[in-house]
């Protein structure tokens, strides 16, 4: 009994001796409802279809949210690089961005923040938001996009675009363009 009272007195003194500010720090716990179920750091993932490499994804962090079974998703909060391959294992396009989220049930990627897509020929697309629909094998945006092709032309889609996965067949919405030609001035 004496031992119990001694422990109780020490515990009471310790609690009443704490300052109010310290109690806030002690009682602070992050909201675990918003925390990912699984977090993987430094990922390098390969995705196969019919035993053929289709996509290689690299990212500093990958968070899995599985608690909500109606909307399971993966997030890449620190950026992502994805390389898409054809059946001959040749890269056909690359996507880089500051953030990505994958909605598993919809099979839909939302990629945002300094998005850049490069196709096999070297044409570059830049935008702030891009979607990849796995079911339709299409990439699209409803935001402003710019495409820089290898000849020096710049095409702007003020209201986005839609393209095949290889980024070789694309259509723009509300087009604006600038064609730049380069001349060799040393021969004149």
Rosetta constraint file for C-alpha pairs under 8 A:
AtomPair CA 1 CA 5 HARMONIC 6.29 0.50
AtomPair CA 2 CA 6 HARMONIC 6.08 0.50
AtomPair CA 3 CA 7 HARMONIC 6.26 0.50
AtomPair CA 4 CA 8 HARMONIC 6.13 0.50
AtomPair CA 5 CA 9 HARMONIC 6.05 0.50
AtomPair CA 6 CA 10 HARMONIC 6.22 0.50
AtomPair CA 7 CA 11 HARMONIC 6.04 0.50
AtomPair CA 8 CA 12 HARMONIC 6.09 0.50
AtomPair CA 9 CA 13 HARMONIC 6.14 0.50
AtomPair CA 10 CA 14 HARMONIC 6.09 0.50
AtomPair CA 11 CA 15 HARMONIC 6.26 0.50
AtomPair CA 12 CA 16 HARMONIC 6.10 0.50
AtomPair CA 13 CA 17 HARMONIC 5.75 0.50
AtomPair CA 14 CA 18 HARMONIC 6.52 0.50
AtomPair CA 18 CA 22 HARMONIC 6.33 0.50
AtomPair CA 18 CA 23 HARMONIC 6.72 0.50
AtomPair CA 19 CA 23 HARMONIC 6.53 0.50
AtomPair CA 20 CA 24 HARMONIC 6.64 0.50
AtomPair CA 21 CA 25 HARMONIC 6.66 0.50
AtomPair CA 22 CA 26 HARMONIC 6.18 0.50
AtomPair CA 23 CA 27 HARMONIC 5.96 0.50
AtomPair CA 24 CA 28 HARMONIC 6.02 0.50
AtomPair CA 31 CA 35 HARMONIC 6.99 0.50
AtomPair CA 35 CA 65 HARMONIC 7.92 0.50
AtomPair CA 36 CA 63 HARMONIC 5.65 0.50
AtomPair CA 36 CA 64 HARMONIC 5.50 0.50
AtomPair CA 36 CA 65 HARMONIC 5.04 0.50
AtomPair CA 36 CA 66 HARMONIC 7.89 0.50
AtomPair CA 37 CA 63 HARMONIC 7.46 0.50
AtomPair CA 37 CA 64 HARMONIC 5.69 0.50
AtomPair CA 37 CA 65 HARMONIC 5.38 0.50
AtomPair CA 37 CA 66 HARMONIC 6.33 0.50
AtomPair CA 37 CA 67 HARMONIC 7.20 0.50
AtomPair CA 38 CA 63 HARMONIC 5.87 0.50
AtomPair CA 38 CA 64 HARMONIC 5.08 0.50
AtomPair CA 38 CA 65 HARMONIC 7.16 0.50
AtomPair CA 39 CA 61 HARMONIC 7.12 0.50
AtomPair CA 39 CA 62 HARMONIC 5.75 0.50
AtomPair CA 39 CA 63 HARMONIC 4.48 0.50
AtomPair CA 39 CA 64 HARMONIC 6.27 0.50
AtomPair CA 40 CA 61 HARMONIC 5.72 0.50
AtomPair CA 40 CA 62 HARMONIC 5.11 0.50
AtomPair CA 40 CA 63 HARMONIC 6.42 0.50
AtomPair CA 41 CA 59 HARMONIC 7.86 0.50
AtomPair CA 41 CA 60 HARMONIC 5.60 0.50
AtomPair CA 41 CA 61 HARMONIC 4.42 0.50
AtomPair CA 41 CA 62 HARMONIC 6.37 0.50
AtomPair CA 42 CA 58 HARMONIC 7.52 0.50
AtomPair CA 42 CA 59 HARMONIC 5.93 0.50
AtomPair CA 42 CA 60 HARMONIC 4.31 0.50
AtomPair CA 42 CA 61 HARMONIC 5.70 0.50
AtomPair CA 42 CA 62 HARMONIC 7.96 0.50
AtomPair CA 43 CA 57 HARMONIC 7.58 0.50
AtomPair CA 43 CA 58 HARMONIC 5.57 0.50
AtomPair CA 43 CA 59 HARMONIC 5.37 0.50
AtomPair CA 43 CA 60 HARMONIC 6.22 0.50
AtomPair CA 43 CA 61 HARMONIC 6.63 0.50
AtomPair CA 43 CA 62 HARMONIC 7.06 0.50
AtomPair CA 44 CA 56 HARMONIC 7.19 0.50
AtomPair CA 44 CA 57 HARMONIC 5.71 0.50
AtomPair CA 44 CA 58 HARMONIC 4.55 0.50
AtomPair CA 44 CA 59 HARMONIC 6.82 0.50
AtomPair CA 45 CA 56 HARMONIC 5.71 0.50
AtomPair CA 45 CA 57 HARMONIC 5.10 0.50
AtomPair CA 45 CA 58 HARMONIC 6.47 0.50
AtomPair CA 46 CA 53 HARMONIC 6.90 0.50
AtomPair CA 46 CA 54 HARMONIC 7.69 0.50
AtomPair CA 46 CA 55 HARMONIC 5.91 0.50
AtomPair CA 46 CA 56 HARMONIC 4.60 0.50
AtomPair CA 46 CA 57 HARMONIC 6.45 0.50
AtomPair CA 47 CA 53 HARMONIC 5.98 0.50
AtomPair CA 47 CA 54 HARMONIC 5.77 0.50
AtomPair CA 47 CA 55 HARMONIC 5.12 0.50
AtomPair CA 47 CA 56 HARMONIC 6.35 0.50
AtomPair CA 48 CA 52 HARMONIC 5.08 0.50
AtomPair CA 48 CA 53 HARMONIC 4.43 0.50
AtomPair CA 48 CA 54 HARMONIC 5.37 0.50
AtomPair CA 48 CA 55 HARMONIC 7.11 0.50
AtomPair CA 49 CA 53 HARMONIC 6.60 0.50
AtomPair CA 49 CA 54 HARMONIC 6.47 0.50
AtomPair CA 52 CA 87 HARMONIC 6.74 0.50
AtomPair CA 52 CA 89 HARMONIC 7.85 0.50
AtomPair CA 53 CA 85 HARMONIC 6.65 0.50
AtomPair CA 53 CA 87 HARMONIC 7.70 0.50
AtomPair CA 53 CA 89 HARMONIC 6.69 0.50
AtomPair CA 54 CA 84 HARMONIC 5.66 0.50
AtomPair CA 54 CA 85 HARMONIC 4.90 0.50
AtomPair CA 54 CA 86 HARMONIC 6.70 0.50
AtomPair CA 54 CA 87 HARMONIC 7.76 0.50
AtomPair CA 54 CA 89 HARMONIC 7.83 0.50
AtomPair CA 55 CA 82 HARMONIC 6.57 0.50
AtomPair CA 55 CA 83 HARMONIC 5.54 0.50
AtomPair CA 55 CA 84 HARMONIC 4.57 0.50
AtomPair CA 55 CA 85 HARMONIC 6.11 0.50
AtomPair CA 56 CA 82 HARMONIC 5.56 0.50
AtomPair CA 56 CA 83 HARMONIC 5.16 0.50
AtomPair CA 56 CA 84 HARMONIC 6.67 0.50
AtomPair CA 57 CA 80 HARMONIC 7.01 0.50
AtomPair CA 57 CA 81 HARMONIC 5.73 0.50
AtomPair CA 57 CA 82 HARMONIC 4.47 0.50
AtomPair CA 57 CA 83 HARMONIC 6.59 0.50
AtomPair CA 58 CA 80 HARMONIC 5.89 0.50
AtomPair CA 58 CA 81 HARMONIC 5.26 0.50
AtomPair CA 58 CA 82 HARMONIC 6.51 0.50
AtomPair CA 59 CA 76 HARMONIC 6.84 0.50
AtomPair CA 59 CA 78 HARMONIC 7.15 0.50
AtomPair CA 59 CA 79 HARMONIC 6.00 0.50
AtomPair CA 59 CA 80 HARMONIC 4.67 0.50
AtomPair CA 59 CA 81 HARMONIC 6.46 0.50
AtomPair CA 60 CA 76 HARMONIC 7.86 0.50
AtomPair CA 60 CA 78 HARMONIC 6.13 0.50
AtomPair CA 60 CA 79 HARMONIC 6.99 0.50
AtomPair CA 60 CA 80 HARMONIC 7.58 0.50
AtomPair CA 61 CA 76 HARMONIC 5.79 0.50
AtomPair CA 61 CA 77 HARMONIC 6.66 0.50
AtomPair CA 61 CA 78 HARMONIC 6.12 0.50
AtomPair CA 61 CA 79 HARMONIC 7.79 0.50
AtomPair CA 62 CA 74 HARMONIC 6.78 0.50
AtomPair CA 62 CA 75 HARMONIC 5.76 0.50
AtomPair CA 62 CA 76 HARMONIC 4.83 0.50
AtomPair CA 62 CA 77 HARMONIC 7.23 0.50
AtomPair CA 63 CA 74 HARMONIC 5.56 0.50
AtomPair CA 63 CA 75 HARMONIC 5.07 0.50
AtomPair CA 63 CA 76 HARMONIC 6.40 0.50
AtomPair CA 63 CA 77 HARMONIC 7.81 0.50
AtomPair CA 64 CA 72 HARMONIC 7.80 0.50
AtomPair CA 64 CA 73 HARMONIC 6.14 0.50
AtomPair CA 64 CA 74 HARMONIC 4.58 0.50
AtomPair CA 64 CA 75 HARMONIC 6.52 0.50
AtomPair CA 65 CA 72 HARMONIC 5.71 0.50
AtomPair CA 65 CA 73 HARMONIC 5.38 0.50
AtomPair CA 65 CA 74 HARMONIC 6.16 0.50
AtomPair CA 66 CA 71 HARMONIC 7.70 0.50
AtomPair CA 66 CA 72 HARMONIC 4.79 0.50
AtomPair CA 66 CA 73 HARMONIC 6.71 0.50
AtomPair CA 67 CA 72 HARMONIC 7.21 0.50
AtomPair CA 68 CA 72 HARMONIC 5.90 0.50
AtomPair CA 70 CA 105 HARMONIC 7.95 0.50
AtomPair CA 71 CA 103 HARMONIC 6.91 0.50
AtomPair CA 71 CA 104 HARMONIC 7.44 0.50
AtomPair CA 71 CA 105 HARMONIC 6.86 0.50
AtomPair CA 72 CA 103 HARMONIC 6.37 0.50
AtomPair CA 72 CA 104 HARMONIC 5.92 0.50
AtomPair CA 72 CA 105 HARMONIC 7.06 0.50
AtomPair CA 73 CA 101 HARMONIC 6.87 0.50
AtomPair CA 73 CA 102 HARMONIC 5.41 0.50
AtomPair CA 73 CA 103 HARMONIC 4.65 0.50
AtomPair CA 73 CA 104 HARMONIC 5.58 0.50
AtomPair CA 74 CA 101 HARMONIC 5.61 0.50
AtomPair CA 74 CA 102 HARMONIC 5.08 0.50
AtomPair CA 74 CA 103 HARMONIC 6.83 0.50
AtomPair CA 74 CA 104 HARMONIC 7.67 0.50
AtomPair CA 75 CA 99 HARMONIC 7.68 0.50
AtomPair CA 75 CA 100 HARMONIC 5.81 0.50
AtomPair CA 75 CA 101 HARMONIC 4.33 0.50
AtomPair CA 75 CA 102 HARMONIC 6.38 0.50
AtomPair CA 76 CA 80 HARMONIC 6.42 0.50
AtomPair CA 76 CA 99 HARMONIC 5.60 0.50
AtomPair CA 76 CA 100 HARMONIC 5.02 0.50
AtomPair CA 76 CA 101 HARMONIC 6.15 0.50
AtomPair CA 77 CA 98 HARMONIC 7.33 0.50
AtomPair CA 77 CA 99 HARMONIC 5.09 0.50
AtomPair CA 77 CA 100 HARMONIC 6.68 0.50
AtomPair CA 78 CA 98 HARMONIC 6.06 0.50
AtomPair CA 78 CA 99 HARMONIC 5.98 0.50
AtomPair CA 79 CA 96 HARMONIC 7.51 0.50
AtomPair CA 79 CA 97 HARMONIC 5.47 0.50
AtomPair CA 79 CA 98 HARMONIC 3.91 0.50
AtomPair CA 79 CA 99 HARMONIC 4.51 0.50
AtomPair CA 79 CA 100 HARMONIC 6.70 0.50
AtomPair CA 80 CA 95 HARMONIC 7.92 0.50
AtomPair CA 80 CA 96 HARMONIC 5.73 0.50
AtomPair CA 80 CA 97 HARMONIC 5.57 0.50
AtomPair CA 80 CA 98 HARMONIC 6.50 0.50
AtomPair CA 80 CA 99 HARMONIC 6.52 0.50
AtomPair CA 80 CA 100 HARMONIC 6.72 0.50
AtomPair CA 81 CA 94 HARMONIC 7.15 0.50
AtomPair CA 81 CA 95 HARMONIC 5.67 0.50
AtomPair CA 81 CA 96 HARMONIC 4.47 0.50
AtomPair CA 81 CA 97 HARMONIC 6.78 0.50
AtomPair CA 82 CA 94 HARMONIC 5.64 0.50
AtomPair CA 82 CA 95 HARMONIC 5.17 0.50
AtomPair CA 82 CA 96 HARMONIC 6.55 0.50
AtomPair CA 83 CA 91 HARMONIC 6.45 0.50
AtomPair CA 83 CA 92 HARMONIC 7.61 0.50
AtomPair CA 83 CA 93 HARMONIC 5.96 0.50
AtomPair CA 83 CA 94 HARMONIC 4.44 0.50
AtomPair CA 83 CA 95 HARMONIC 6.52 0.50
AtomPair CA 84 CA 91 HARMONIC 5.66 0.50
AtomPair CA 84 CA 92 HARMONIC 5.70 0.50
AtomPair CA 84 CA 93 HARMONIC 5.37 0.50
AtomPair CA 84 CA 94 HARMONIC 6.25 0.50
AtomPair CA 84 CA 166 HARMONIC 7.96 0.50
AtomPair CA 85 CA 89 HARMONIC 5.32 0.50
AtomPair CA 85 CA 90 HARMONIC 5.29 0.50
AtomPair CA 85 CA 91 HARMONIC 4.38 0.50
AtomPair CA 85 CA 92 HARMONIC 5.36 0.50
AtomPair CA 85 CA 93 HARMONIC 7.34 0.50
AtomPair CA 86 CA 90 HARMONIC 5.55 0.50
AtomPair CA 86 CA 91 HARMONIC 6.52 0.50
AtomPair CA 86 CA 92 HARMONIC 6.25 0.50
AtomPair CA 91 CA 120 HARMONIC 6.79 0.50
AtomPair CA 92 CA 119 HARMONIC 5.86 0.50
AtomPair CA 92 CA 120 HARMONIC 4.86 0.50
AtomPair CA 92 CA 166 HARMONIC 5.51 0.50
AtomPair CA 93 CA 117 HARMONIC 6.86 0.50
AtomPair CA 93 CA 118 HARMONIC 5.48 0.50
AtomPair CA 93 CA 119 HARMONIC 4.26 0.50
AtomPair CA 93 CA 120 HARMONIC 5.74 0.50
AtomPair CA 93 CA 165 HARMONIC 7.57 0.50
AtomPair CA 93 CA 166 HARMONIC 5.68 0.50
AtomPair CA 93 CA 167 HARMONIC 6.88 0.50
AtomPair CA 94 CA 116 HARMONIC 7.98 0.50
AtomPair CA 94 CA 117 HARMONIC 5.53 0.50
AtomPair CA 94 CA 118 HARMONIC 5.26 0.50
AtomPair CA 94 CA 119 HARMONIC 6.58 0.50
AtomPair CA 95 CA 115 HARMONIC 7.11 0.50
AtomPair CA 95 CA 116 HARMONIC 5.69 0.50
AtomPair CA 95 CA 117 HARMONIC 4.51 0.50
AtomPair CA 95 CA 118 HARMONIC 6.70 0.50
AtomPair CA 96 CA 114 HARMONIC 7.82 0.50
AtomPair CA 96 CA 115 HARMONIC 5.66 0.50
AtomPair CA 96 CA 116 HARMONIC 5.29 0.50
AtomPair CA 96 CA 117 HARMONIC 6.61 0.50
AtomPair CA 97 CA 111 HARMONIC 6.44 0.50
AtomPair CA 97 CA 112 HARMONIC 5.96 0.50
AtomPair CA 97 CA 113 HARMONIC 5.66 0.50
AtomPair CA 97 CA 114 HARMONIC 5.49 0.50
AtomPair CA 97 CA 115 HARMONIC 4.41 0.50
AtomPair CA 97 CA 116 HARMONIC 6.55 0.50
AtomPair CA 98 CA 111 HARMONIC 7.90 0.50
AtomPair CA 98 CA 112 HARMONIC 6.27 0.50
AtomPair CA 98 CA 113 HARMONIC 4.86 0.50
AtomPair CA 98 CA 114 HARMONIC 6.19 0.50
AtomPair CA 98 CA 115 HARMONIC 7.15 0.50
AtomPair CA 99 CA 111 HARMONIC 5.92 0.50
AtomPair CA 99 CA 112 HARMONIC 5.31 0.50
AtomPair CA 99 CA 113 HARMONIC 6.15 0.50
AtomPair CA 100 CA 109 HARMONIC 6.98 0.50
AtomPair CA 100 CA 110 HARMONIC 5.68 0.50
AtomPair CA 100 CA 111 HARMONIC 4.32 0.50
AtomPair CA 100 CA 112 HARMONIC 6.17 0.50
AtomPair CA 101 CA 109 HARMONIC 5.76 0.50
AtomPair CA 101 CA 110 HARMONIC 5.33 0.50
AtomPair CA 101 CA 111 HARMONIC 6.51 0.50
AtomPair CA 102 CA 107 HARMONIC 7.12 0.50
AtomPair CA 102 CA 108 HARMONIC 5.84 0.50
AtomPair CA 102 CA 109 HARMONIC 4.47 0.50
AtomPair CA 102 CA 110 HARMONIC 6.46 0.50
AtomPair CA 103 CA 107 HARMONIC 5.74 0.50
AtomPair CA 103 CA 108 HARMONIC 5.32 0.50
AtomPair CA 103 CA 109 HARMONIC 6.36 0.50
AtomPair CA 104 CA 108 HARMONIC 6.94 0.50
AtomPair CA 107 CA 133 HARMONIC 6.41 0.50
AtomPair CA 107 CA 134 HARMONIC 5.51 0.50
AtomPair CA 107 CA 135 HARMONIC 6.67 0.50
AtomPair CA 108 CA 131 HARMONIC 7.04 0.50
AtomPair CA 108 CA 132 HARMONIC 5.86 0.50
AtomPair CA 108 CA 133 HARMONIC 4.83 0.50
AtomPair CA 108 CA 134 HARMONIC 6.17 0.50
AtomPair CA 109 CA 131 HARMONIC 5.42 0.50
AtomPair CA 109 CA 132 HARMONIC 4.96 0.50
AtomPair CA 109 CA 133 HARMONIC 6.53 0.50
AtomPair CA 110 CA 129 HARMONIC 7.28 0.50
AtomPair CA 110 CA 130 HARMONIC 5.99 0.50
AtomPair CA 110 CA 131 HARMONIC 4.67 0.50
AtomPair CA 110 CA 132 HARMONIC 6.72 0.50
AtomPair CA 111 CA 115 HARMONIC 7.05 0.50
AtomPair CA 111 CA 129 HARMONIC 5.73 0.50
AtomPair CA 111 CA 130 HARMONIC 5.09 0.50
AtomPair CA 111 CA 131 HARMONIC 6.02 0.50
AtomPair CA 111 CA 132 HARMONIC 7.98 0.50
AtomPair CA 112 CA 128 HARMONIC 5.37 0.50
AtomPair CA 112 CA 129 HARMONIC 4.29 0.50
AtomPair CA 112 CA 130 HARMONIC 6.24 0.50
AtomPair CA 113 CA 127 HARMONIC 7.79 0.50
AtomPair CA 113 CA 128 HARMONIC 4.88 0.50
AtomPair CA 113 CA 129 HARMONIC 6.47 0.50
AtomPair CA 114 CA 126 HARMONIC 7.10 0.50
AtomPair CA 114 CA 127 HARMONIC 6.33 0.50
AtomPair CA 114 CA 128 HARMONIC 5.27 0.50
AtomPair CA 114 CA 129 HARMONIC 7.92 0.50
AtomPair CA 115 CA 125 HARMONIC 7.97 0.50
AtomPair CA 115 CA 126 HARMONIC 5.66 0.50
AtomPair CA 115 CA 127 HARMONIC 5.27 0.50
AtomPair CA 115 CA 128 HARMONIC 5.51 0.50
AtomPair CA 115 CA 129 HARMONIC 6.52 0.50
AtomPair CA 115 CA 130 HARMONIC 7.17 0.50
AtomPair CA 116 CA 124 HARMONIC 6.77 0.50
AtomPair CA 116 CA 125 HARMONIC 5.53 0.50
AtomPair CA 116 CA 126 HARMONIC 4.68 0.50
AtomPair CA 116 CA 127 HARMONIC 6.73 0.50
AtomPair CA 117 CA 124 HARMONIC 5.61 0.50
AtomPair CA 117 CA 125 HARMONIC 5.00 0.50
AtomPair CA 117 CA 126 HARMONIC 6.64 0.50
AtomPair CA 117 CA 167 HARMONIC 7.97 0.50
AtomPair CA 118 CA 122 HARMONIC 5.85 0.50
AtomPair CA 118 CA 123 HARMONIC 5.63 0.50
AtomPair CA 118 CA 124 HARMONIC 4.58 0.50
AtomPair CA 118 CA 125 HARMONIC 6.47 0.50
AtomPair CA 118 CA 167 HARMONIC 7.72 0.50
AtomPair CA 119 CA 123 HARMONIC 5.59 0.50
AtomPair CA 119 CA 124 HARMONIC 6.82 0.50
AtomPair CA 119 CA 166 HARMONIC 6.32 0.50
AtomPair CA 119 CA 167 HARMONIC 5.65 0.50
AtomPair CA 119 CA 168 HARMONIC 7.04 0.50
AtomPair CA 120 CA 166 HARMONIC 7.62 0.50
AtomPair CA 121 CA 150 HARMONIC 7.44 0.50
AtomPair CA 122 CA 149 HARMONIC 7.04 0.50
AtomPair CA 122 CA 150 HARMONIC 6.14 0.50
AtomPair CA 123 CA 147 HARMONIC 6.90 0.50
AtomPair CA 123 CA 148 HARMONIC 5.66 0.50
AtomPair CA 123 CA 149 HARMONIC 4.26 0.50
AtomPair CA 123 CA 150 HARMONIC 5.62 0.50
AtomPair CA 124 CA 147 HARMONIC 5.44 0.50
AtomPair CA 124 CA 148 HARMONIC 5.11 0.50
AtomPair CA 124 CA 149 HARMONIC 6.36 0.50
AtomPair CA 125 CA 145 HARMONIC 6.77 0.50
AtomPair CA 125 CA 146 HARMONIC 5.53 0.50
AtomPair CA 125 CA 147 HARMONIC 4.31 0.50
AtomPair CA 125 CA 148 HARMONIC 6.43 0.50
AtomPair CA 126 CA 145 HARMONIC 5.67 0.50
AtomPair CA 126 CA 146 HARMONIC 5.27 0.50
AtomPair CA 126 CA 147 HARMONIC 6.48 0.50
AtomPair CA 127 CA 143 HARMONIC 7.00 0.50
AtomPair CA 127 CA 144 HARMONIC 6.17 0.50
AtomPair CA 127 CA 145 HARMONIC 4.71 0.50
AtomPair CA 127 CA 146 HARMONIC 6.68 0.50
AtomPair CA 128 CA 143 HARMONIC 7.05 0.50
AtomPair CA 128 CA 144 HARMONIC 7.61 0.50
AtomPair CA 128 CA 145 HARMONIC 7.85 0.50
AtomPair CA 129 CA 141 HARMONIC 6.28 0.50
AtomPair CA 129 CA 142 HARMONIC 7.80 0.50
AtomPair CA 129 CA 143 HARMONIC 6.39 0.50
AtomPair CA 130 CA 139 HARMONIC 6.96 0.50
AtomPair CA 130 CA 140 HARMONIC 5.79 0.50
AtomPair CA 130 CA 141 HARMONIC 4.78 0.50
AtomPair CA 130 CA 142 HARMONIC 7.84 0.50
AtomPair CA 130 CA 143 HARMONIC 7.96 0.50
AtomPair CA 131 CA 139 HARMONIC 5.48 0.50
AtomPair CA 131 CA 140 HARMONIC 5.26 0.50
AtomPair CA 131 CA 141 HARMONIC 6.07 0.50
AtomPair CA 132 CA 137 HARMONIC 7.25 0.50
AtomPair CA 132 CA 138 HARMONIC 5.85 0.50
AtomPair CA 132 CA 139 HARMONIC 4.37 0.50
AtomPair CA 132 CA 140 HARMONIC 6.57 0.50
AtomPair CA 133 CA 137 HARMONIC 5.65 0.50
AtomPair CA 133 CA 138 HARMONIC 5.40 0.50
AtomPair CA 133 CA 139 HARMONIC 6.29 0.50
AtomPair CA 134 CA 138 HARMONIC 6.99 0.50
AtomPair CA 137 CA 164 HARMONIC 6.49 0.50
AtomPair CA 137 CA 165 HARMONIC 5.79 0.50
AtomPair CA 138 CA 162 HARMONIC 6.95 0.50
AtomPair CA 138 CA 163 HARMONIC 5.68 0.50
AtomPair CA 138 CA 164 HARMONIC 4.79 0.50
AtomPair CA 138 CA 165 HARMONIC 5.34 0.50
AtomPair CA 139 CA 162 HARMONIC 5.87 0.50
AtomPair CA 139 CA 163 HARMONIC 5.31 0.50
AtomPair CA 139 CA 164 HARMONIC 6.23 0.50
AtomPair CA 139 CA 165 HARMONIC 6.06 0.50
AtomPair CA 139 CA 167 HARMONIC 7.97 0.50
AtomPair CA 140 CA 160 HARMONIC 7.12 0.50
AtomPair CA 140 CA 161 HARMONIC 5.49 0.50
AtomPair CA 140 CA 162 HARMONIC 4.18 0.50
AtomPair CA 140 CA 163 HARMONIC 6.14 0.50
AtomPair CA 141 CA 145 HARMONIC 7.70 0.50
AtomPair CA 141 CA 159 HARMONIC 7.79 0.50
AtomPair CA 141 CA 160 HARMONIC 4.73 0.50
AtomPair CA 141 CA 161 HARMONIC 5.44 0.50
AtomPair CA 141 CA 162 HARMONIC 6.59 0.50
AtomPair CA 142 CA 159 HARMONIC 5.24 0.50
AtomPair CA 142 CA 160 HARMONIC 4.16 0.50
AtomPair CA 142 CA 161 HARMONIC 6.67 0.50
AtomPair CA 143 CA 158 HARMONIC 6.87 0.50
AtomPair CA 143 CA 159 HARMONIC 5.27 0.50
AtomPair CA 143 CA 160 HARMONIC 4.75 0.50
AtomPair CA 144 CA 156 HARMONIC 7.21 0.50
AtomPair CA 144 CA 157 HARMONIC 5.68 0.50
AtomPair CA 144 CA 158 HARMONIC 4.51 0.50
AtomPair CA 144 CA 159 HARMONIC 5.37 0.50
AtomPair CA 144 CA 160 HARMONIC 5.20 0.50
AtomPair CA 145 CA 156 HARMONIC 5.62 0.50
AtomPair CA 145 CA 157 HARMONIC 5.14 0.50
AtomPair CA 145 CA 158 HARMONIC 6.50 0.50
AtomPair CA 145 CA 159 HARMONIC 7.62 0.50
AtomPair CA 145 CA 160 HARMONIC 5.64 0.50
AtomPair CA 145 CA 161 HARMONIC 7.29 0.50
AtomPair CA 146 CA 154 HARMONIC 6.71 0.50
AtomPair CA 146 CA 155 HARMONIC 5.67 0.50
AtomPair CA 146 CA 156 HARMONIC 4.46 0.50
AtomPair CA 146 CA 157 HARMONIC 6.43 0.50
AtomPair CA 147 CA 153 HARMONIC 7.99 0.50
AtomPair CA 147 CA 154 HARMONIC 5.57 0.50
AtomPair CA 147 CA 155 HARMONIC 5.17 0.50
AtomPair CA 147 CA 156 HARMONIC 6.40 0.50
AtomPair CA 148 CA 152 HARMONIC 6.43 0.50
AtomPair CA 148 CA 153 HARMONIC 5.82 0.50
AtomPair CA 148 CA 154 HARMONIC 4.72 0.50
AtomPair CA 148 CA 155 HARMONIC 6.73 0.50
AtomPair CA 149 CA 153 HARMONIC 5.55 0.50
AtomPair CA 149 CA 154 HARMONIC 6.64 0.50
AtomPair CA 151 CA 180 HARMONIC 7.88 0.50
AtomPair CA 151 CA 181 HARMONIC 7.55 0.50
AtomPair CA 152 CA 179 HARMONIC 6.85 0.50
AtomPair CA 152 CA 180 HARMONIC 5.45 0.50
AtomPair CA 152 CA 181 HARMONIC 6.63 0.50
AtomPair CA 152 CA 182 HARMONIC 7.95 0.50
AtomPair CA 153 CA 177 HARMONIC 7.72 0.50
AtomPair CA 153 CA 178 HARMONIC 6.05 0.50
AtomPair CA 153 CA 179 HARMONIC 4.36 0.50
AtomPair CA 153 CA 180 HARMONIC 5.38 0.50
AtomPair CA 153 CA 181 HARMONIC 7.78 0.50
AtomPair CA 154 CA 177 HARMONIC 5.72 0.50
AtomPair CA 154 CA 178 HARMONIC 5.15 0.50
AtomPair CA 154 CA 179 HARMONIC 6.08 0.50
AtomPair CA 154 CA 180 HARMONIC 7.65 0.50
AtomPair CA 155 CA 175 HARMONIC 7.11 0.50
AtomPair CA 155 CA 176 HARMONIC 6.05 0.50
AtomPair CA 155 CA 177 HARMONIC 4.31 0.50
AtomPair CA 155 CA 178 HARMONIC 6.32 0.50
AtomPair CA 156 CA 172 HARMONIC 7.69 0.50
AtomPair CA 156 CA 175 HARMONIC 5.66 0.50
AtomPair CA 156 CA 176 HARMONIC 4.90 0.50
AtomPair CA 156 CA 177 HARMONIC 5.62 0.50
AtomPair CA 157 CA 161 HARMONIC 6.30 0.50
AtomPair CA 157 CA 172 HARMONIC 5.10 0.50
AtomPair CA 157 CA 173 HARMONIC 5.31 0.50
AtomPair CA 157 CA 174 HARMONIC 5.55 0.50
AtomPair CA 157 CA 175 HARMONIC 4.70 0.50
AtomPair CA 157 CA 176 HARMONIC 6.31 0.50
AtomPair CA 158 CA 173 HARMONIC 6.46 0.50
AtomPair CA 158 CA 174 HARMONIC 5.36 0.50
AtomPair CA 158 CA 175 HARMONIC 6.26 0.50
AtomPair CA 158 CA 176 HARMONIC 7.21 0.50
AtomPair CA 159 CA 172 HARMONIC 7.62 0.50
AtomPair CA 159 CA 173 HARMONIC 5.08 0.50
AtomPair CA 159 CA 174 HARMONIC 5.80 0.50
AtomPair CA 160 CA 172 HARMONIC 6.04 0.50
AtomPair CA 160 CA 173 HARMONIC 5.42 0.50
AtomPair CA 160 CA 174 HARMONIC 7.79 0.50
AtomPair CA 161 CA 170 HARMONIC 6.89 0.50
AtomPair CA 161 CA 171 HARMONIC 5.47 0.50
AtomPair CA 161 CA 172 HARMONIC 4.18 0.50
AtomPair CA 161 CA 173 HARMONIC 5.59 0.50
AtomPair CA 162 CA 170 HARMONIC 5.60 0.50
AtomPair CA 162 CA 171 HARMONIC 5.46 0.50
AtomPair CA 162 CA 172 HARMONIC 6.65 0.50
AtomPair CA 163 CA 167 HARMONIC 5.64 0.50
AtomPair CA 163 CA 168 HARMONIC 7.25 0.50
AtomPair CA 163 CA 169 HARMONIC 5.62 0.50
AtomPair CA 163 CA 170 HARMONIC 4.11 0.50
AtomPair CA 163 CA 171 HARMONIC 6.45 0.50
AtomPair CA 164 CA 168 HARMONIC 6.65 0.50
AtomPair CA 164 CA 169 HARMONIC 5.78 0.50
AtomPair CA 164 CA 170 HARMONIC 6.66 0.50
AtomPair CA 184 CA 188 HARMONIC 7.94 0.50
